[in-house]
Amino acid sequence: MTADVSLAAGRGYLAIPGPSVIPDAVLQAMHRPSPNIYAGELVEMTATLIPDLRRVARTEHHVAIYISNGHGAWEAALQNTLQPGDTVLVASSGRFAIGWSEMAEALGIKVELLDFGTGAPWDMDQIASHLAADTAHRIKAVLAVHVDTSSSIRNDVAAMRAALDACDHPALLMADCIASLGCDRFEMDAWGVDVMVAACQKGLMVPAGMGFVFFSPKAAEARARLPRVSRYWDWEPRANPEEFYQYFGGTAPTHHLYGLRAALDLIHAEGMEAVWARHHHLARAIWAACDAWGAGGPLRMNVQDVALRSNAVTSLHLGGDDATRLRTWVEQTLGLTLGIGLGMAPPNSPEWHGFLRLGHMGHVSGQMIMGLLGGVDAGLKALEIPHGSGALEAASQVIAGAGAASVAETSERGSCCG
Ligand SMILES: *Cc1c(COP(=O)(O)O)cnc(C)c1O
């Protein structure tokens, strides 16, 4: 292709691990004048969001909505459960766990960090003995990032609950599902999670600007024991508002709420199981393509074990400065934006340019993923980065099989559960 030809006109595709692609239905729901925030439609509509958020998180417990990003939800979770001098255990499989721990430290909370790097999941044996050794119950909470968006490792939150229960440890289990909610299976109540933080711009498909903290009665008791809680981050009035403004600690995020209503409608029309199955099948197509590319070149997925891979994000290594070259080429030439590598090398160091990530969370379909993979394939060719052949064929085989499998699964569900 000659250098002056661009193929980037037409609808672009932002394939970064958040913010994710916004559905047209969400954009349309947000395209309206500001509503009355004291009575009427907005007030009634907001009440309908609460049960539908609970259904996404698979919980019967409370949820507080914040005008914030995920960092705000992180801070809210800490502010409502801990005080300076308290100790938390952080199990890390990447940059986001470290980020949450740094936020805790900034609030005067002591952090015990079990850092498993960016290439391994939690070592449950090591965590279990660390918890068992804490007979004085110094550790007040365990901070557990479900999917670390830097490494794309998915950790086993249910196993963390089992480790706590095995030694009767009373620490709160606090999960970060900012990347995974609505992409990877997560069961707040069944897995015994006390606090879960999420944000709206990843699997929930809404523009960045809302954070969520779900919390159990046990977490509410921890909140009640604190001498003081930051007024803005206090989850109490938000989860149990007597006046509408208490939901948000002030003016409601009006347009985000309409967007969220539309996004939750999409999610529940599809069904949680179907949403998770779609993400898994599309992720398998991506992994098949990556395996094929890697068979004849340097491209590697960060997570080797399929069972530990997230369905929402795939962290890749190309080496040299090829990841930056590839990202630049597909964005400028094709209108396809890939994610930068995060937490795998110091920002803008020479090594940093060898990492990238593919976001495949939320509003993604089979044709979008085939387009994403086709774009990467073309970029590898255009830049003469060595790669194995047959990646698109391999992905297409998975997509074709996934179509048949999902039809079968649907009819099975139909016959057993109506
Ligand atoms: C995106 C993300 C965050 C941070 O969310 P922001 O909205 O950028 O503050 C935290 N944790 C995980 C796992 C994430 O994916």
The ligand as a Tripos MOL2 file, in Angstrom:
@<TRIPOS>MOLECULE
LIG
   15    15     1     0     0
SMALL
NO_CHARGES

@<TRIPOS>ATOM
      1 C1         -9.6730    0.6230   34.7690 C.3       1 LIG1
      2 C2         -9.3380   -0.0400   36.0510 C.ar      1 LIG1
      3 C3         -9.1380    0.6950   37.2250 C.ar      1 LIG1
      4 C4         -9.1280    2.1950   37.2660 C.3       1 LIG1
      5 O1        -10.3300    2.7350   36.8460 O.3       1 LIG1
      6 P1        -10.3670    4.2840   36.4630 P.3       1 LIG1
      7 O2        -11.7730    4.4850   36.0270 O.co2     1 LIG1
      8 O3         -9.3670    4.4720   35.3650 O.co2     1 LIG1
      9 O4        -10.0220    5.0540   37.6710 O.co2     1 LIG1
     10 C5         -8.8990   -0.0010   38.3990 C.ar      1 LIG1
     11 N1         -8.8510   -1.3360   38.4200 N.ar      1 LIG1
     12 C6         -9.0220   -2.0740   37.3020 C.ar      1 LIG1
     13 C7         -8.9510   -3.5610   37.4020 C.3       1 LIG1
     14 C8         -9.2640   -1.4390   36.0820 C.ar      1 LIG1
     15 O5         -9.4310   -2.1720   34.9800 O.3       1 LIG1
@<TRIPOS>BOND
     1     1     2 1
     2     2     3 ar
     3     2    14 ar
     4     3     4 1
     5     3    10 ar
     6     4     5 1
     7     5     6 1
     8     6     7 2
     9     6     8 1
    10     6     9 1
    11    10    11 ar
    12    11    12 ar
    13    12    13 1
    14    12    14 ar
    15    14    15 1
@<TRIPOS>SUBSTRUCTURE
     1 LIG1         1 GROUP 0 **** ****
